[in-house]
Amino acid sequence: MTPNLPLSGTRLWDSLMEIAVIGGTARGGCNRQALTDLDGEARALLRRWGIAAGLTLAVDRVGNMVFTRPGRDPRRKPIAIGSHLDTQPTGGKFDGILGVLAGLELMRALHEAGATTEAPLVLINWTNEEGARFAPPMMGSGAAMGVFQEADVLAKRDAAGLEFGAELARIGWQGGADPAALQNLGGYFELHIEQGKLLEDAGLDLGVVTHALAQSWYEVTVTGEDAHGGSLMAGRRDAMMAAAPLIAAVEAIALAAVAPGGEVGRGTVGVVEVQPASRNVAPGRVWFSIDTRHGDPERLAWMGAEIKARAAAIAAARGVAIEVADFWHSPMTQFDPALASHLRAAAARRGYRCQDMPTAIGHDAVYVARHVPSVMLFCPCHGGLSHNEAESITPAWATAGMLVLADAVLAAAG
């Protein structure tokens, strides 16, 4: 435990509320998408807070913010804490930012106490975790860990055609440090809201995340033929009527993907684009996204194969062309057992009720774990609601996560 450090749950909560004003929405959420002016404003506030806590800031070429606090032994690899500031268009106050500001609270407490760890400590704000404006998600951590080529990240464009690198430079947050230097960390901790309701339903305070489910994303293009809404139904090659049963099949396939232990898959169609998007025209083209996830890699692969087989059958029956293109894949990722033990021990010492659990959601820790021992800690969120302006947690949950995170990080850092 850290009884002599002035860790403050009240200060953490106040900081969460202060930064939530940046991009705050009328319904109580946040719209602070990556590389917007609001993202730049939030970064500037975090920089002021970090410098006030005695931290040194470096920014790398993809915009990752890396705050460092020296340790007594500079030969030891740094122990890092991180998450992200960016949000979804209708995001909440806690997704991502809780992990950053909980880490900041530890840095503040160490600074005020004049305490020093053996290993250096690092606090990271990863760029574009959400992937809302620039897809795919987790670009900052992905570039740092070699999942994405840095040049490809900088060349990505948003829906308006604006380039990632140009927008990063425009808001003043493109640095000169090498993102790959972050592969040399000694350990990485990430606190996050659960974005599910397992902890709340079980009456638990925290969850120690042992692994991340595998994910596969697809992009589907259905190509038929435009037709007047008054034309006869017979002979139409209506792309929407072909897309609709395939979209419905995503849910059915996910529910049928039952692993030996009883776990089923997860399937989501999140974006649909229709052309020509006219009320009295049967569409000639429909594009949509598919997100599939599973804790069993074999069942995940079966889901992808089944979606492609269903697409081929629908295309043949309706006289349209359907392309199911692979877009992104993240394999099942195990987190570090030793770091997870630090979290469990800290929760037990402080009297918090916790359980081991997986995450079905991608986080920066999933990419970091490819090169650095990593672990995640979840706190509950009301109703499991996230990526929503109504997302909420309690100050007690935030404080529990911050205290256990702090204890575990200090145990790892000496």
C-alpha positions in Angstrom: 0.0 0.0 0.0 1.0 3.6 -0.3 -0.2 5.1 3.0 2.2 8.0 3.0 1.4 9.3 -0.5 -1.2 12.0 -0.7 -3.3 10.2 -3.4 -6.6 12.0 -3.7 -9.8 10.5 -5.2 -11.4 13.9 -4.9 -8.6 15.5 -7.0 -8.9 12.8 -9.6 -12.7 13.3 -9.8 -12.3 17.1 -10.0 -9.7 16.7 -12.8 -12.1 14.3 -14.7 -14.9 16.9 -14.5 -12.6 19.8 -15.6 -11.2 18.1 -18.7 -14.8 16.9 -19.6 -15.7 20.5 -20.3 -13.4 20.4 -23.3 -15.7 18.9 -25.9 -18.6 18.7 -23.5 -22.0 18.0 -25.0 -25.4 19.3 -24.1 -26.4 15.8 -22.9 -23.5 15.5 -20.5 -21.0 13.6 -22.7 -17.9 14.5 -24.7 -17.2 14.9 -28.4 -13.4 15.3 -28.4 -12.3 13.4 -31.5 -8.7 12.7 -32.3 -6.7 15.6 -33.9 -9.4 18.2 -33.6 -8.9 21.6 -32.0 -10.6 20.2 -28.9 -8.2 17.3 -28.7 -5.4 19.9 -28.9 -6.9 21.8 -26.1 -7.2 18.8 -23.9 -3.6 17.9 -24.6 -2.5 21.4 -23.6 -4.3 21.0 -20.3 -2.7 17.6 -19.6 0.7 19.1 -20.5 0.2 21.9 -17.9 -0.9 19.4 -15.2 2.0 17.1 -16.0 4.6 19.8 -15.9 3.2 21.0 -12.6 3.7 17.5 -11.2 7.4 17.6 -12.1 7.1 15.5 -15.3 9.1 15.9 -18.5 7.1 15.7 -21.7 8.2 14.3 -25.0 5.9 14.0 -28.0 6.6 11.5 -30.8 6.0 11.7 -34.5 2.5 10.3 -34.3 1.5 12.5 -31.4 1.8 10.2 -28.5 2.4 12.2 -25.3 5.0 10.6 -23.1 5.6 12.1 -19.6 8.6 10.8 -17.6 9.5 10.9 -13.9 13.1 9.8 -13.2 13.8 6.8 -11.0 16.8 6.1 -8.7 18.1 3.6 -11.1 18.1 4.9 -14.7 19.3 1.6 -16.0 15.9 0.0 -15.2 13.3 0.1 -17.9 10.4 2.5 -17.1 7.1 1.3 -15.8 4.3 3.0 -17.7 0.7 3.9 -17.2 -1.5 5.0 -20.1 -4.7 5.4 -22.0 -6.2 8.1 -24.2 -7.9 11.5 -24.3 -9.9 11.2 -27.5 -13.5 10.2 -27.6 -16.3 9.0 -29.9 -18.6 11.7 -31.4 -21.1 10.9 -28.7 -18.7 9.7 -26.1 -18.7 9.9 -22.3 -16.5 11.5 -19.6 -14.6 8.4 -18.5 -13.6 6.2 -21.5 -9.9 6.4 -21.7 -9.3 9.6 -19.8 -9.8 7.8 -16.4 -6.6 5.8 -17.1 -4.6 8.9 -18.0 -5.7 11.0 -15.0 -5.4 8.1 -12.5 -1.8 7.8 -13.6 -1.4 11.6 -13.3 -2.7 11.4 -9.7 0.0 9.0 -8.8 2.6 11.3 -10.3 1.1 14.3 -8.4 1.2 12.4 -5.2 4.9 11.3 -5.7 5.8 14.8 -6.5 4.1 16.3 -3.4 5.7 13.6 -1.2 9.1 14.0 -2.7 9.2 10.2 -3.2 11.2 8.4 -5.9 10.8 4.9 -7.3 13.7 2.7 -8.3 12.6 2.4 -12.0 11.5 5.5 -13.9 7.8 6.1 -14.3 6.1 7.1 -17.6 2.6 8.4 -18.3 1.3 8.1 -21.8 -1.6 9.6 -23.8 -1.9 7.5 -26.9 -3.1 9.2 -30.1 -6.4 8.2 -31.7 -7.3 5.2 -29.6 -11.0 5.4 -30.7 -10.6 5.3 -34.4 -13.8 7.4 -34.7 -12.3 10.1 -37.0 -9.4 8.2 -38.5 -9.8 4.4 -38.8 -8.6 1.9 -37.7 -8.5 2.5 -33.9 -5.4 2.5 -31.7 -3.2 4.1 -34.2 -0.8 5.7 -31.7 0.0 2.5 -29.9 -0.1 0.5 -33.1 2.5 2.7 -34.7 4.7 2.6 -31.6 4.5 -1.2 -31.4 5.1 -1.8 -35.1 1.5 -3.0 -35.8 1.1 -0.1 -38.3 3.7 1.6 -40.5 4.3 5.1 -39.2 4.0 6.5 -42.8 0.7 4.7 -43.3 -0.7 6.2 -40.1 0.3 9.7 -41.1 -1.3 9.3 -44.5 -4.7 8.1 -43.3 -7.6 10.4 -44.2 -10.9 11.1 -42.4 -14.3 11.2 -44.0 -13.7 14.8 -45.1 -10.4 13.9 -46.8 -8.2 15.5 -44.2 -4.8 13.8 -43.6 -3.8 12.5 -40.2 -0.3 13.9 -40.4 -1.5 17.3 -41.6 -4.1 17.5 -38.9 -1.6 16.5 -36.2 0.7 19.2 -37.3 -2.1 21.8 -37.6 -3.1 21.4 -34.0 0.6 21.6 -32.9 1.1 18.1 -31.6 3.4 16.4 -34.0 6.7 15.8 -32.1 10.1 14.5 -33.2 10.5 11.5 -30.9 10.6 7.9 -32.3 7.4 6.1 -31.4 9.2 2.8 -31.5 11.2 3.8 -28.4 8.1 2.9 -26.4 8.8 -0.8 -27.1 11.6 -0.5 -24.4 9.2 -0.1 -21.5 9.6 -2.5 -18.5 5.9 -2.8 -17.9 2.6 -1.2 -18.8 -0.6 -0.7 -16.8 -4.0 0.6 -18.1 -7.0 1.4 -16.0 -10.3 1.6 -17.9 -14.0 1.5 -17.3 -15.3 -1.9 -18.1 -17.7 -0.9 -20.9 -19.8 -3.9 -19.8 -21.9 -4.7 -16.8 -20.3 -7.9 -15.4 -18.7 -6.1 -12.5 -21.8 -4.0 -11.6 -24.1 -7.0 -11.8 -21.8 -9.1 -9.6 -21.4 -6.3 -7.0 -17.6 -6.2 -7.5 -15.3 -3.2 -7.2 -12.7 -4.1 -9.9 -11.7 -6.6 -12.5 -8.2 -7.8 -13.3 -8.0 -8.2 -17.1 -6.1 -11.4 -18.0 -6.6 -11.4 -21.8 -8.2 -9.7 -24.8 -10.6 -11.5 -27.1 -9.6 -11.9 -30.8 -11.2 -9.5 -33.3 -11.7 -9.5 -37.0 -13.3 -6.6 -38.9 -14.6 -6.7 -42.5 -15.9 -4.3 -45.1 -18.8 -5.5 -47.3 -19.7 -4.0 -50.7 -22.9 -5.1 -52.3 -23.2 -4.1 -56.0 -26.5 -4.4 -57.8 -28.3 -2.0 -60.1 -30.2 1.2 -59.5 -33.9 0.9 -60.3 -36.9 3.3 -60.1 -39.1 2.8 -57.1 -42.0 2.3 -59.4 -40.5 -0.4 -61.4 -41.7 -4.0 -61.1 -40.2 -6.0 -58.3 -39.4 -8.9 -60.6 -35.9 -8.6 -62.1 -34.6 -6.0 -59.7 -31.0 -6.3 -58.5 -31.6 -4.3 -55.3 -28.4 -4.0 -53.3 -30.3 -3.1 -50.1 -32.5 -6.2 -50.2 -29.4 -8.3 -50.6 -27.5 -6.4 -47.9 -30.4 -6.7 -45.4 -30.4 -10.5 -44.9 -26.6 -10.5 -44.7 -26.7 -7.8 -42.0 -29.3 -9.9 -40.1 -27.1 -13.0 -40.5 -24.2 -11.3 -38.6 -26.1 -11.6 -35.4 -27.3 -15.1 -36.0 -23.8 -16.3 -36.9 -22.3 -14.7 -33.8 -24.9 -16.4 -31.6 -24.2 -19.7 -33.3 -20.5 -19.5 -32.8 -20.5 -21.4 -29.5 -17.2 -22.4 -28.0 -16.8 -25.6 -25.9 -17.1 -23.6 -22.7 -20.4 -22.1 -23.9 -19.1 -18.6 -24.9 -20.8 -17.2 -28.0 -19.4 -14.7 -30.5 -20.1 -11.0 -30.9 -21.0 -9.4 -34.2 -21.8 -5.8 -35.0 -22.7 -3.8 -38.1 -21.8 -0.3 -37.2 -21.8 1.7 -40.4 -24.0 1.4 -43.5 -23.7 3.6 -46.6 -26.4 3.5 -49.4 -26.1 4.8 -52.9 -27.6 6.7 -54.5 -29.6 7.3 -51.2 -32.7 8.5 -52.9 -36.2 7.8 -51.6 -37.6 6.5 -54.9 -34.6 4.5 -56.1 -33.8 0.9 -55.3 -30.1 1.2 -54.3 -27.5 -0.1 -56.7 -24.7 -0.1 -54.0 -24.6 -0.7 -50.3 -21.4 -0.7 -48.2 -21.3 -1.7 -44.5 -18.8 -2.7 -41.8 -18.8 -5.9 -39.8 -17.0 -6.3 -36.4 -16.6 -9.8 -35.1 -15.1 -10.9 -31.7 -14.6 -14.2 -29.8 -12.5 -15.6 -27.0 -12.0 -18.7 -29.1 -9.8 -18.0 -32.2 -11.2 -21.0 -34.1 -14.8 -19.9 -33.5 -13.8 -16.4 -34.7 -12.4 -17.8 -37.9 -15.6 -19.9 -38.4 -17.6 -16.7 -38.1 -15.7 -15.0 -40.8 -15.9 -18.1 -43.1 -19.7 -18.3 -42.4 -20.3 -14.6 -43.2 -18.4 -15.1 -46.5 -20.4 -18.2 -47.4 -23.7 -16.5 -46.6 -22.7 -13.6 -48.7 -21.9 -15.8 -51.7 -25.3 -17.6 -51.4 -27.2 -14.3 -51.2 -25.3 -12.9 -54.1 -26.1 -15.9 -56.3 -29.8 -15.9 -55.3 -30.3 -12.2 -55.9 -28.1 -11.6 -59.0 -25.8 -9.1 -57.2 -22.1 -9.1 -56.4 -21.0 -9.1 -52.8 -17.4 -8.6 -51.7 -16.4 -9.3 -48.1 -13.0 -7.8 -47.6 -10.7 -8.3 -44.6 -10.1 -5.0 -43.0 -8.4 -5.6 -39.6 -7.5 -8.4 -37.3 -6.3 -8.5 -33.7 -5.4 -11.9 -32.3 -6.3 -13.1 -28.8 -3.8 -11.4 -26.4 -2.7 -12.6 -23.0 -1.7 -10.1 -20.4 1.3 -10.4 -18.1 0.6 -12.8 -15.1 3.2 -11.0 -12.8 1.6 -7.6 -13.3 -1.8 -9.1 -12.8 -0.6 -10.5 -9.5 0.4 -7.0 -8.4 -3.1 -5.8 -9.1 -4.8 -8.7 -7.3 -2.5 -8.2 -4.3 -3.2 -4.5 -4.1 -7.0 -5.0 -4.3 -6.8 -7.6 -1.6 -4.8 -5.4 0.7 -7.2 -2.5 0.3 -10.2 -4.8 0.8 -11.7 -4.4 -2.7 -13.7 -7.2 -4.3 -12.3 -8.2 -7.7 -12.3 -11.0 -10.2 -10.3 -12.0 -13.2 -12.0 -11.3 -16.6 -11.3 -10.9 -20.3 -11.9 -7.8 -22.4 -13.9 -8.1 -25.6 -12.9 -4.5 -26.4 -9.7 -3.3 -28.1 -7.5 -1.1 -26.0 -4.0 0.3 -26.4 -2.8 -2.3 -23.9 -3.6 -5.0 -26.5 -1.0 -3.6 -28.9 1.5 -2.7 -26.2 1.4 -6.3 -24.9 3.0 -7.5 -28.2 6.4 -6.0 -27.0 5.9 -5.0 -23.3 4.6 -6.9 -20.3 1.1 -5.4 -19.9 -2.0 -5.6 -17.9 -5.4 -3.9 -17.6 -7.6 -3.1 -14.6 -11.4 -2.5 -15.0 -13.7 -0.5 -12.8 -17.5 -0.8 -13.2 -19.6 1.6 -15.2 -23.4 2.0 -14.8 -25.4 -0.4 -16.9 -22.3 -1.2 -18.9 -23.1 1.9 -21.0 -20.1 3.4 -22.9 -19.5 5.2 -26.2 -22.6 7.1 -25.1 -23.1 10.5 -23.6 -24.9 8.9 -20.6 -21.8 6.9 -19.7 -21.2 7.2 -15.9 -19.2 5.8 -13.0 -19.1 6.7 -9.3 -16.3 8.6 -7.5 -15.8 5.5 -5.3 -15.2 3.3 -8.4 -12.7 5.8 -9.8 -10.9 6.0 -6.5 -10.7 2.3 -6.1 -9.2 1.9 -9.5 -6.7 4.7 -8.9 -5.5 3.3 -5.6 -5.1 -0.2 -6.8 -3.4 1.0 -9.9 -1.0 3.1 -7.9 -0.1 0.3 -5.5 0.6 -2.1 -8.3 2.6 0.3 -10.4 4.8 1.1 -7.3 5.2 -2.6 -6.6 6.5 -3.1 -10.2 8.7 0.0 -10.1 10.2 -0.6 -6.7 
